[in-house]
Amino acid sequence: MMPSVAPNVPMSHPMRPQSIAGLSQLQQQQIPQQRPVSAPTGMGVQFVPVCRYEDSQAIRATSFHPSGRFFALGTNSKQLHICLYPDIKKTQSRPMAHESTRNAEIAVTRPKQHRGSVYCLSFNPNGDLLATGSNDKTIRLMAFNEDSCRIGKLVRKRALLYRQIFLGAEMELTCHDGTVRDLIFIESSINRSTILVSGGAGNCHLNVTDCNTGQPHGDEVRTVRFSNAAYYLLTASYDKRVVITDMRGDLMAPLMYLPVAEHSDKVVQCRWHPHDFSFLSTSADRSAVLWSLPNR
């Protein structure tokens, strides 16, 4: 038996009986007809495919290089590809058939970027660092040479050149105890260094890594003090920086730390306030500074 159809509803758009149950005839007439999700909206503008890459497994991650000249892909098959961005001015004005879409031009490929799937990746704002995260619980941090489109030694000279830890090509970070889901670079306004922020499964913590050193300090540590209840560790160094390390959690795993203050010369000593979340620092720049969080 055919289901009854409400009056004034076109037969080309039949409605299921359960979708109009309990509605009056007037309410049924006012139900909007849904546009197919693939149909263009507005003025009928529709993007067309320019190039395409296909893998044997799902492709989870992608990121543009800040120059716009490259884009990177990370796959479930553990691969990392860096592709050349094509000349989109040559794009056809009408949608192309799937068979006519050209393949992405791969400039760099790493078939075993991780021991697991590549879940996320990102370039830093300057474009000379690339990081990838995986369900093998690691982050790989690499130097990227834009001029030659290669992963390797940095050749661009800057006021704050990355330390020797990056001159080899890359390093592996093991600060997560679960899948690394996403990561992003930011530029620190404190010491003009590059900071990598990553998050994921497991303990669900956000981890902050100073990419200039890969460790809390880049020179001799001169002072170490625990906060009240030993939640935080305050350290300072001849690298001119003051760093706070979060001591909560598993002390057998890498700890999260963040540069919080900087002098213009070597830092000699730091001390916590006995009650407030503030500290004093002394330096070879002939200054003593009281530091505190800003009022919100």
Secondary structure, DSSP 8 states (H G I E B T S, - for coil): ------TT--TTS---HHHHTT--HHHHHT------TTS--TTT------EE---SS-EEEEEE-TTSSEEEEEETTS-EEEEE---GGG--SS---GGGSEE-EEEEEETTSSSS-EEEEEE-TTSSEEEEEETTS-EEEEEEETTTTEES------TT---GGGTSSEEEE---SS-EEEEEEEE-TTTS-EEEEEEESTT--EEEEETTTSSS-SS-EEEEEE-GGG-EEEEEETTSEEEEEE--S-TTS---EEEEEE-SS-EEEEEE-SSSSEEEEEETTS-EEEEE----
